[in-house]
Amino acid sequence: MKILNANFQSYCNKMISIVEKHYGIDASEEFLKKLETEIIFIFTTRSAIFKELQTFMLEDLKKQSD
C-alpha cells in the first residue's frame, strides 16, 4: 500500500508540473498525448490502491467473523 501510494503521489506531482509548465501555452498534440497517458496511469494506480484496500478490509472482516 505504501509503494502504491508513493507511486500515486509521484505521478500526481508529475502531472501538476506538466500542467504548470504548459499553462497559458497552446498545447501541442504531443503534450496532450503525454497528459492523457499520465492521467490514465494515475487512475490505474488509484484503482490498484482501492482494490488492495478493499481486499484488506474484506479479509479483516472475515477474520473478525470467524
Secondary structure, DSSP 8 states (H G I E B T S, - for coil): -HHHHHHHHHHHHHHHHHHHHHTTS---HHHHHHHHHHHHHHHHHHHHHHHHHHHHHHHHHHHHH-
